[in-house]
Amino acid sequence: MAKRELPKHVYRQRNGLYFQRRGWASQKFEHEFGTPEFWKEYADILSLKDKPRVVTSRIFHALMLLYLSSGRNQVG
């Protein structure tokens, strides 16, 4: 298996690099890979320095509440 060029949870997309981790909001990097600014941005994301990254809208309870409030659960 080949070694990854990018660090964990960093993926190259068509329009740039993104941090993508299950349970966290995806975030686009502003700086190029390998620069000191990139590594600082990466460290800040991992340390949750900017703001909490947990996506609360993806939990099952929130999905259930959205469904019940939509009116689609009505019969007939």
C-alpha positions as a Markdown table, in Angstrom:
| # | Residue | x | y | z |
|---|---|---|---|---|
| 1 | Met | 0.0 | 0.0 | 0.0 |
| 2 | Ala | 1.3 | 3.4 | -0.9 |
| 3 | Lys | 2.0 | 6.0 | 1.7 |
| 4 | Arg | -0.4 | 9.0 | 1.7 |
| 5 | Glu | 1.1 | 12.4 | 0.8 |
| 6 | Leu | -1.5 | 14.3 | 2.8 |
| 7 | Pro | -2.0 | 14.1 | 6.6 |
| 8 | Lys | -4.9 | 12.2 | 8.2 |
| 9 | His | -8.4 | 13.5 | 7.4 |
| 10 | Val | -7.1 | 15.8 | 4.6 |
| 11 | Tyr | -8.4 | 15.1 | 1.1 |
| 12 | Arg | -7.8 | 16.7 | -2.3 |
| 13 | Gln | -11.0 | 17.7 | -4.1 |
| 14 | Arg | -11.4 | 19.5 | -7.4 |
| 15 | Asn | -11.4 | 22.9 | -5.9 |
| 16 | Gly | -8.8 | 22.5 | -3.1 |
| 17 | Leu | -7.9 | 20.6 | 0.1 |
| 18 | Tyr | -10.5 | 19.8 | 2.7 |
| 19 | Phe | -10.5 | 18.5 | 6.2 |
| 20 | Gln | -13.1 | 15.7 | 6.4 |
| 21 | Arg | -13.6 | 13.6 | 9.5 |
| 22 | Arg | -16.7 | 11.6 | 10.6 |
| 23 | Gly | -18.7 | 13.6 | 13.1 |
| 24 | Trp | -17.0 | 16.9 | 12.2 |
| 25 | Ala | -18.0 | 19.6 | 9.8 |
| 26 | Ser | -15.9 | 19.6 | 6.6 |
| 27 | Gln | -13.6 | 22.6 | 6.2 |
| 28 | Lys | -11.7 | 23.9 | 3.2 |
| 29 | Phe | -8.1 | 24.8 | 3.8 |
| 30 | Glu | -7.1 | 28.4 | 2.9 |
| 31 | His | -3.4 | 27.7 | 2.5 |
| 32 | Glu | -1.4 | 25.4 | 0.2 |
| 33 | Phe | -0.2 | 22.1 | 1.5 |
| 34 | Gly | 3.3 | 22.1 | 3.0 |
| 35 | Thr | 3.4 | 25.7 | 4.0 |
| 36 | Pro | 3.8 | 26.7 | 7.6 |
| 37 | Glu | 0.3 | 28.4 | 7.4 |
| 38 | Phe | -1.2 | 25.1 | 6.3 |
| 39 | Trp | 0.3 | 23.2 | 9.3 |
| 40 | Lys | -0.9 | 25.9 | 11.7 |
| 41 | Glu | -4.4 | 25.7 | 10.2 |
| 42 | Tyr | -4.4 | 21.9 | 10.4 |
| 43 | Ala | -3.3 | 22.0 | 14.1 |
| 44 | Asp | -6.0 | 24.6 | 14.9 |
| 45 | Ile | -8.6 | 22.4 | 13.4 |
| 46 | Leu | -7.5 | 19.3 | 15.3 |
| 47 | Ser | -7.3 | 21.3 | 18.6 |
| 48 | Leu | -10.8 | 22.8 | 18.0 |
| 49 | Lys | -9.4 | 26.2 | 18.5 |
| 50 | Asp | -11.8 | 28.0 | 16.1 |
| 51 | Lys | -15.1 | 26.5 | 17.3 |
| 52 | Pro | -16.6 | 23.2 | 18.0 |
| 53 | Arg | -16.7 | 21.1 | 14.9 |
| 54 | Val | -19.2 | 18.5 | 15.9 |
| 55 | Val | -22.2 | 18.4 | 13.5 |
| 56 | Thr | -25.3 | 18.1 | 15.7 |
| 57 | Ser | -27.8 | 18.2 | 12.8 |
| 58 | Arg | -26.8 | 14.7 | 11.7 |
| 59 | Ile | -27.9 | 12.9 | 14.8 |
| 60 | Phe | -31.0 | 10.6 | 14.5 |
| 61 | His | -33.1 | 12.5 | 17.0 |
| 62 | Ala | -32.7 | 15.7 | 14.9 |
| 63 | Leu | -33.6 | 13.8 | 11.8 |
| 64 | Met | -36.7 | 12.4 | 13.4 |
| 65 | Leu | -37.8 | 15.9 | 14.6 |
| 66 | Leu | -37.4 | 17.3 | 11.1 |
| 67 | Tyr | -39.5 | 14.5 | 9.7 |
| 68 | Leu | -42.3 | 14.9 | 12.3 |
| 69 | Ser | -42.4 | 18.7 | 11.7 |
| 70 | Ser | -42.5 | 18.3 | 7.9 |
| 71 | Gly | -46.1 | 16.9 | 7.8 |
| 72 | Arg | -45.0 | 14.0 | 5.6 |
| 73 | Asn | -45.9 | 11.5 | 8.3 |
| 74 | Gln | -49.7 | 12.2 | 7.9 |
| 75 | Val | -51.8 | 9.4 | 6.5 |
| 76 | Gly | -54.4 | 10.1 | 3.8 |
